[in-house]
């Protein structure tokens, strides 16, 4: 299992000013696709939106972990969106989301996917207050080194 710092790069840490959940998700999909060299932007976005229709990935505590697994994606890629004001997200606790971690990965690695999801969840729960107080991708990325 790769360290979180190998799945998330500084260029995939974004401060969001989106006014809608869909706009925030689109921004993170485009960030992942361009920085990871994936030419499946629309396919990834549709998979993320379909997953959200099943059940919101807003897990509570102002956190969301939108995710998708697709054929043609060779490795796991993570992006982090920080929304200082909070974004309406239909979260399980009905609270706005400040931190969104998007995970995109291959369709056939369920066990590794669950490990990535577990690592991301632990990272967010332990660092959410710190992350919201930071102002550069470098500062946020430094926190991932322990995960």
C-alpha positions as CSV (number, residue, x, y, z in Angstrom):
1,X,0.0,0.0,0.0
2,X,1.4,3.3,-1.1
3,X,1.7,6.2,1.4
4,X,-0.8,8.9,1.1
5,X,2.0,11.3,0.1
6,X,2.6,9.2,-3.0
7,X,-1.1,9.2,-4.0
8,X,-1.7,12.9,-3.4
9,X,0.6,15.6,-4.9
10,X,0.8,19.3,-4.2
11,X,-0.7,20.2,-7.5
12,X,-3.8,18.1,-6.5
13,X,-4.5,20.2,-3.4
14,X,-7.0,23.0,-4.3
15,X,-8.8,25.7,-2.4
16,X,-12.3,25.6,-3.7
17,X,-14.8,28.5,-4.0
18,X,-17.5,26.4,-5.7
19,X,-21.1,27.3,-5.1
20,X,-22.4,23.8,-5.7
21,X,-21.5,20.2,-4.9
22,X,-21.4,19.4,-8.7
23,X,-19.0,22.3,-9.4
24,X,-16.6,21.2,-6.6
25,X,-16.7,17.6,-7.9
26,X,-16.0,18.8,-11.5
27,X,-13.0,20.9,-10.3
28,X,-11.5,17.9,-8.5
29,X,-12.1,15.5,-11.4
30,X,-10.4,18.0,-13.8
31,X,-7.5,18.4,-11.3
32,X,-7.0,14.6,-11.1
33,X,-7.4,14.0,-14.8
34,X,-4.9,16.7,-15.8
35,X,-2.3,16.1,-13.2
36,X,-2.4,12.3,-13.5
37,X,-2.5,12.2,-17.3
38,X,-6.0,10.6,-17.5
39,X,-8.0,11.3,-20.6
40,X,-11.2,10.1,-19.0
41,X,-12.5,13.3,-17.5
42,X,-16.1,12.9,-18.5
43,X,-16.1,9.2,-17.6
44,X,-14.6,9.9,-14.2
45,X,-17.1,12.7,-13.5
46,X,-20.1,10.6,-14.5
47,X,-18.8,7.8,-12.2
48,X,-18.4,10.2,-9.3
49,X,-21.9,11.7,-9.9
50,X,-23.5,8.2,-10.1
51,X,-21.8,7.3,-6.8
52,X,-23.2,10.4,-5.2
53,X,-26.7,9.6,-6.4
54,X,-26.6,6.2,-4.6
55,X,-25.5,7.8,-1.3
56,X,-23.7,11.0,-0.5
57,X,-20.1,10.6,0.2
58,X,-20.4,13.4,2.8
59,X,-19.5,11.3,5.8
60,X,-20.1,13.9,8.4
61,X,-17.8,16.1,10.5
62,X,-17.6,18.5,7.4
63,X,-15.8,15.7,5.4
64,X,-16.6,14.1,2.1
65,X,-14.8,11.3,0.2
66,X,-16.1,11.2,-3.3
67,X,-14.7,8.2,-5.1
68,X,-14.9,6.1,-8.3
69,X,-13.2,3.0,-9.7
70,X,-12.9,2.7,-13.4
71,X,-11.5,0.4,-16.1
72,X,-8.6,2.0,-17.8
73,X,-7.3,3.7,-14.6
74,X,-4.0,2.0,-13.7
75,X,-3.3,3.3,-10.2
76,X,-5.0,5.2,-7.3
77,X,-5.0,9.0,-7.5
78,X,-6.1,11.3,-4.8
79,X,-7.0,15.1,-4.8
80,X,-7.9,17.3,-1.9
81,X,-10.3,20.2,-2.1
82,X,-10.5,22.7,0.8
83,X,-13.7,24.8,1.0
84,X,-13.2,27.4,3.8
85,X,-16.8,28.5,3.9
86,X,-18.4,25.1,3.7
87,X,-20.3,23.6,0.8
88,X,-23.8,22.1,0.9
89,X,-23.2,18.5,0.2
90,X,-26.2,16.4,1.4
91,X,-23.9,14.9,4.0
92,X,-25.1,12.2,6.4
93,X,-25.1,14.7,9.2
94,X,-26.7,17.5,7.0
95,X,-23.6,19.8,7.7
96,X,-21.7,21.6,5.0
97,X,-18.4,20.1,3.8
98,X,-15.1,21.8,4.2
99,X,-12.7,19.0,3.1
100,X,-13.3,16.8,0.1
101,X,-10.8,14.0,-0.8
102,X,-11.5,12.5,-4.1
103,X,-10.2,9.0,-4.8
104,X,-10.0,7.6,-8.4
105,X,-8.6,4.1,-8.9
106,X,-8.7,0.9,-10.9
107,X,-11.9,-1.1,-10.9
108,X,-10.2,-4.4,-10.0
109,X,-8.2,-3.7,-6.8
110,X,-10.9,-3.7,-4.1
111,X,-8.6,-4.6,-1.2
112,X,-6.1,-1.9,-2.0
113,X,-9.0,0.5,-2.5
114,X,-10.3,-0.2,1.0
115,X,-6.9,0.5,2.4
116,X,-6.6,3.8,0.6
117,X,-10.1,4.8,1.9
118,X,-9.2,3.8,5.4
119,X,-5.9,5.8,5.3
120,X,-7.7,8.9,3.8
121,X,-10.4,8.7,6.5
122,X,-7.9,8.5,9.3
123,X,-5.9,11.4,7.8
124,X,-9.0,13.6,7.5
125,X,-10.3,12.9,11.0
126,X,-6.9,13.6,12.6
127,X,-6.0,16.6,10.6
128,X,-9.2,18.4,9.6
129,X,-8.8,21.4,11.9
130,X,-5.1,21.8,11.0
131,X,-5.8,21.6,7.3
132,X,-8.4,24.4,7.5
133,X,-5.9,26.6,9.2
134,X,-3.2,26.2,6.5
135,X,-2.9,28.3,3.3
136,X,-0.5,26.6,0.9
137,X,-0.4,23.2,-0.8
138,X,3.1,22.7,0.6
139,X,1.9,23.0,4.2
140,X,-1.0,20.6,3.6
141,X,1.1,18.1,1.7
142,X,3.6,18.0,4.6
143,X,0.8,16.6,6.8
144,X,0.5,13.6,4.5
145,X,4.0,12.3,5.1
146,X,2.9,10.5,8.2
147,X,0.2,8.6,6.3
